[in-house]
Amino acid sequence: MKKGSLTSTILGLMLTLILLSSGLAIFAIINLSYSLGDARAINASGSLRMQSYRLMFYANSGSEEAVDKIKEFENTLYSDALKRSLDWKTPEVLKQQYQLVIHKWKVMRSYIEEENSRLYAAALKDFVDTIDLLVLETEHYAAFKLKLLAVSQIIGLGLMLFIAFLAVRFTKKKVVVPLQQLMESANTISKGNFNVEMPKTEYVELTALSNAFESTAKELSALYQDLEGQVQDKTLALTRTNNELKLLYDNLVMLHSGKLEISSLKAALNQLRAHEPETFLRLVIAQDNEEELVIEADGGWPEETKSQTHFPLDFESNQLGYLEANSSKEPNYQLFENFAIMLARSIVIYNAGEQRQQLALMDERGVIARELHDSIGQILSFLKIQVSLLSKGLDKTCRSPQVELQISEINEGVNTAYVQLRELLSTFRLTIKDPNLSHAIEAMLEQLRSQSNVKISLDYKLPMQLLGAHQHIHVLQLTREATLNAIKHADADEINIRCFKSSDTHVTITISDNGVGIEQVKKRDQHFGIGIMHERASRLSGIVEFSGNPEGGTRVTLKFPPQQEPA
């Protein structure tokens, strides 16, 4: 459908009204301008009647005054007011009547010039009647023009009202109603409902406005849907982030609320696996040259690797291992990285706590060692001196084999007690400067290597975080006791120490030598050092066993469960 211009249509209506009103005004002005002489024409016609009666008195006089009156009469008869009756627009009746008056005047003038008053008086009534008819026709013509003006104004006013009515009706139907529909559509859009139907018009301007509204509504709808989608995405992202923060917080509280054991680390992995069910997880803890400790989340580790990603357990300068994720889809890098940082931080803090605990134990044992040295050590030294003086000061008469045997046993007992006290003091003075048991054992063995020619080797394969601080101390002391026994009593020239995880529930430590063998050890089973080793093993909730090596020598085996409080 061909669309028109609303402005052109309205302009046409306005121009029609303007032209119509202008035409009426112009017609009224012209009509009035032509009606201005009607009154003068009527007056002039009426004056002719009066002058006709006056001329009758001068019909017989022949005086100069009669000539003047004739001239006056003709001036009125041929005045512009009456000569307008001969115009082309004048009705034919009025024109003929005026010409008839002129014709009869010529007859009446001849009567006056002939001074025939009788004929003039006889023709006067007919002449006056003719003038009256002229006046009447002039009045009719003037009344006709007034009626014509009134009718034209009424018709013009009616036409203007009719056109105005049509304009109002047209405006209401073609402009107001579509605009109201557009307003309703705008209100509907403002309430968030963009599914609106725009009015259809045949005018370019309103069609353009409707199209603009419709395109705006579509764009707003698309933008609103996009914003709703973004809000939903942001809500989901915030919810997920909140869940991730809660997961990290709960695990941080759990890991810091008690001992950092394998079970607590696995519980943390299981919570992470529950949050990311499509990802297989395992934690590999390894520091320096220690054996790797692998902890898998529930569900195990798949044989077929899909996409493995390592998240290092780094905290400041500490490299503790890595968190490994195996998933067929893109992993949640930020969550896993934060989880790995949280684990590394927890391990470092736990190690620092363990180190503080070990240092506190070492300080306490140092205090005990000083007390033993200052009290029992001095007493034993005093007893050694007294026994020596007693042996030298006995009279020969008092000496007998039995007395000599008793003095010898007392001296040997005091010497043995003094040696054991020194060994105990040396054990108490062992120091652990960091929570790494491998470093502590190596430092202890280095000290023993400097005191003997025995070749001592260490094979340490225990994962980090497997043993607690209290276990570190007992293992270190028991290992030192067994190594010292092998150096002093087994006449060994080679000692091999192995630390490994023999099962999922037990740790095994063996001290093997190539010395005199198990029989000599059994003979010394009541030796104070061996008793101390049994006591330390019981404190670890484990056992210590002595056996022979196939190639000779003795093997001391310690078995105990890791991460268990002392009995």
Rosetta blueprint (number, residue, H / E / L):
1 M L
2 K L
3 K L
4 G E
5 S L
6 L H
7 T H
8 S H
9 T H
10 I H
11 L H
12 G H
13 L H
14 M H
15 L H
16 T H
17 L H
18 I H
19 L H
20 L H
21 S H
22 S H
23 G H
24 L H
25 A H
26 I H
27 F H
28 A H
29 I H
30 I H
31 N H
32 L H
33 S H
34 Y H
35 S H
36 L L
37 G L
38 D H
39 A H
40 R H
41 A H
42 I H
43 N H
44 A H
45 S H
46 G H
47 S H
48 L H
49 R H
50 M H
51 Q H
52 S H
53 Y H
54 R H
55 L H
56 M L
57 F L
58 Y L
59 A L
60 N L
61 S L
62 G L
63 S L
64 E H
65 E H
66 A H
67 V H
68 D H
69 K H
70 I H
71 K H
72 E H
73 F H
74 E H
75 N H
76 T H
77 L H
78 Y L
79 S L
80 D H
81 A H
82 L H
83 K H
84 R H
85 S H
86 L H
87 D L
88 W L
89 K L
90 T L
91 P L
92 E H
93 V H
94 L H
95 K H
96 Q H
97 Q H
98 Y H
99 Q H
100 L H
101 V H
102 I H
103 H H
104 K H
105 W H
106 K H
107 V H
108 M H
109 R H
110 S H
111 Y H
112 I H
113 E H
114 E L
115 E L
116 N L
117 S H
118 R H
119 L H
120 Y H
121 A H
122 A H
123 A H
124 L H
125 K H
126 D H
127 F H
128 V H
129 D H
130 T H
131 I H
132 D H
133 L H
134 L H
135 V H
136 L H
137 E H
138 T H
139 E H
140 H H
141 Y H
142 A H
143 A H
144 F H
145 K H
146 L H
147 K H
148 L H
149 L H
150 A H
151 V H
152 S H
153 Q H
154 I H
155 I H
156 G H
157 L H
158 G H
159 L H
160 M H
161 L H
162 F H
163 I H
164 A H
165 F H
166 L H
167 A H
168 V H
169 R H
170 F H
171 T H
172 K H
173 K H
174 K H
175 V H
176 V H
177 V H
178 P H
179 L H
180 Q H
181 Q H
182 L H
183 M H
184 E H
185 S H
186 A H
187 N H
188 T H
189 I H
190 S H
191 K L
192 G L
193 N L
194 F L
195 N L
196 V L
197 E L
198 M L
199 P L
200 K L
201 T L
202 E L
203 Y E
204 V H
205 E H
206 L H
207 T H
208 A H
209 L H
210 S H
211 N H
212 A H
213 F H
214 E H
215 S H
216 T H
217 A H
218 K H
219 E H
220 L H
221 S H
222 A H
223 L H
224 Y H
225 Q H
226 D H
227 L H
228 E H
229 G H
230 Q H
231 V H
232 Q H
233 D H
234 K H
235 T H
236 L H
237 A H
238 L H
239 T H
240 R H
241 T H
242 N H
243 N H
244 E H
245 L H
246 K H
247 L H
248 L H
249 Y H
250 D H
251 N H
252 L H
253 V H
254 M H
255 L H
256 H H
257 S H
258 G L
259 K L
260 L L
261 E L
262 I H
263 S H
264 S H
265 L H
266 K H
267 A H
268 A H
269 L H
270 N H
271 Q H
272 L H
273 R H
274 A H
275 H H
276 E L
277 P L
278 E L
279 T E
280 F E
281 L E
282 R E
283 L E
284 V E
285 I E
286 A L
287 Q L
288 D L
289 N L
290 E L
291 E E
292 E L
293 L E
294 V E
295 I E
296 E E
297 A L
298 D L
299 G L
300 G L
301 W L
302 P L
303 E L
304 E L
305 T L
306 K L
307 S L
308 Q E
309 T E
310 H E
311 F E
312 P E
313 L E
314 D E
315 F E
316 E L
317 S L
318 N E
319 Q E
320 L E
321 G E
322 Y E
323 L E
324 E E
325 A E
326 N E
327 S E
328 S L
329 K L
330 E L
331 P L
332 N L
333 Y H
334 Q H
335 L H
336 F H
337 E H
338 N H
339 F H
340 A H
341 I H
342 M H
343 L H
344 A H
345 R H
346 S H
347 I H
348 V H
349 I H
350 Y H
351 N H
352 A H
353 G H
354 E H
355 Q H
356 R H
357 Q H
358 Q H
359 L H
360 A H
361 L H
362 M H
363 D H
364 E H
365 R H
366 G H
367 V H
368 I H
369 A H
370 R H
371 E H
372 L H
373 H H
374 D H
375 S H
376 I H
377 G H
378 Q H
379 I H
380 L H
381 S H
382 F H
383 L H
384 K H
385 I H
386 Q H
387 V H
388 S H
389 L H
390 L H
391 S H
392 K H
393 G H
394 L L
395 D L
396 K L
397 T L
398 C L
399 R L
400 S L
401 P H
402 Q H
403 V H
404 E H
405 L H
406 Q H
407 I H
408 S H
409 E H
410 I H
411 N H
412 E H
413 G H
414 V H
415 N H
416 T H
417 A H
418 Y H
419 V H
420 Q H
421 L H
422 R H
423 E H
424 L H
425 L H
426 S H
427 T H
428 F H
429 R L
430 L L
431 T L
432 I L
433 K L
434 D L
435 P L
436 N L
437 L H
438 S H
439 H H
440 A H
441 I H
442 E H
443 A H
444 M H
445 L H
446 E H
447 Q H
448 L H
449 R H
450 S L
451 Q L
452 S L
453 N L
454 V L
455 K E
456 I E
457 S E
458 L E
459 D E
460 Y E
461 K L
462 L L
463 P E
464 M L
465 Q L
466 L L
467 L L
468 G L
469 A H
470 H H
471 Q H
472 H H
473 I H
474 H H
475 V H
476 L H
477 Q H
478 L H
479 T H
480 R H
481 E H
482 A H
483 T H
484 L H
485 N H
486 A H
487 I H
488 K H
489 H H
490 A L
491 D L
492 A L
493 D L
494 E E
495 I E
496 N E
497 I E
498 R E
499 C E
500 F E
501 K E
502 S L
503 S L
504 D L
505 T L
506 H L
507 V E
508 T E
509 I E
510 T E
511 I E
512 S E
513 D E
514 N L
515 G L
516 V L
517 G L
518 I H
519 E H
520 Q H
521 V H
522 K H
523 K H
524 R L
525 D L
526 Q L
527 H L
528 F H
529 G H
530 I H
531 G H
532 I H
533 M H
534 H H
535 E H
536 R H
537 A H
538 S H
539 R H
540 L L
541 S L
542 G L
543 I E
544 V E
545 E E
546 F E
547 S E
548 G E
549 N L
550 P L
551 E L
552 G L
553 G L
554 T E
555 R E
556 V E
557 T E
558 L E
559 K E
560 F E
561 P L
562 P L
563 Q L
564 Q L
565 E L
566 P L
567 A L
